[in-house]
Every structure is written in C-alpha cells, then in structure tokens.
Amino acid sequence: MSDLKWNKAFAMEQAADDEELLNELIEIFKESSASDFASLQQGIEKGDAVMARSHAHSIKGAAASLGIDGIRELTEVMEADCREGSLTVATEVLPKLEKLLELLREL
C-alpha cells in the first residue's frame, strides 16, 4: 500500500478531520476512478490522446485532493504526455496505474 503514497493526514485535513466523510470521499473516488480508468484505457486503445488526457486529468485531480500521491504522480505524467499528442508514456504506465487503483480498492 506504500506505493499509493497516501498522505492520510492531508486527506483528513481536506475532510475537516471527519473520518466518516473521508471514507465517503474515498468510496466516491474508487467508483469514479474505475470509470475514468476504463475511459482512459479506451482512449489509449483508440489512439485518442485528447480522451486519454481528459480521464487522466480527472483521476489526477481526485487523487490530489485526497493526498494519494502515487496515483497523482502517474496520472500527471500521463496527462502531460497526452497533452503533447503522444500516448507513449500513457501506454507504458497504464499497467502501473491499474495496480495502484487495485491497491486503492483495499483502502
């Protein structure tokens, strides 16, 4: 789970030190990231860098707001690559992102 690089103290701060709220936010992120990941993967398979960038951006933002730096870092490099019209980095790190999202589901 350390691969997630989760800063739980930051996440708690974002949730106003409300553990129940944090748990709800994590559950929402689990659901939204699963959908965004599927769309990100589809964008890569279609060769659609704009689509891939959009969904990488969504995952990145949610991960950042919850202090999940491992996911934020990966999606940040994916987004930057896609912004340049490339899918090379996104394709390479997609399996790593998938593993991190699996770890997220264990939270």
N, C-alpha and C positions, 0 to 999 in steps of 0.2 A: 504494500500500500504506500510505501515511501516514494514510489515512482510518481504518484499523484502530486507530491509536493504540496499537500494540503495544509494551508495555514489556517487551522481551525480557529485560532484566536481572532484573526482578521474576519473570518466568516461570522463568528459570534458577535463581533463588533457591528458588522453590517446588519445583523438581525436584532440589534438592540439588546444583546445578551439574553435573548429569548430562545431557549433550546428547542421548544416546540415549533416556533417559526422557522428556525434554521432547518429542522428536519423536513418541514413542508417545502422549503425552498430547494433543498437537496432532491426531494422526490420530484418536484416540477422539473428540475434540471435533468434528472435521469430520463424523464419522458421526452422532454424537448430535444435533448441531445441524441436520443435514439433516432428520432425522426430526422433531425438535421444531419446525422451521420449517414443515414440511408440516402438522403438527397445529395450530400457531398460525394458519396461513393458513385451515385448515378451521374453526377456532373463529370466526375473524372472519367467514368466509363464512356460517356458521350463525347468527351473531349471538349466540354463546355467549361472553360475557366471562369466565366462570369458566375455561373451557377455554383460551381465549387467554392469560389471566393465568398459568395454570399452566405453559404451554410457554414463555412469555416469561421467566418466573422461572427455568426450567431453563437456558435459553440464557444468561441473565444471570449465573447462578452459575458456570457453567463458564467463561464469558469472563472473569469477575472473577478466578477462580483462576489463569488463565493470563495475566493482565495485558493483555487485549485490550479496552482501554477504549472504543474506538469502538462495538463491539458491546454491551458492558455498558451504556453510556450510553443507547443507543437502546432496549434492552430494559427498562431501568429506567423510562423514561418510558411505555413501552407497558404495563408491569405496573401502574404507578400509575394510568393511565387506566382499565384494565380493572378494577382494584380498586374504582373508583368506579361500575362498571357501564356504563361507556362504551366504545365501540370507535372513537371518532373519531380519536384520536391514533394508536392502533394501526393503523388503516386507512391513515392518512396516511404513516406511517413504514415500513410493511411493505416497499415497494419499496427503500427505503434499506437496510434490514436485509438484504434479499436480495442487494443489491450487495456489502455488506460480507462476507456469507458466501461469495460468489463469490471475493472477494479472499483470504479465509481459505484456500480450497482451493488457492491458489497458493503458500502457505507451504511 
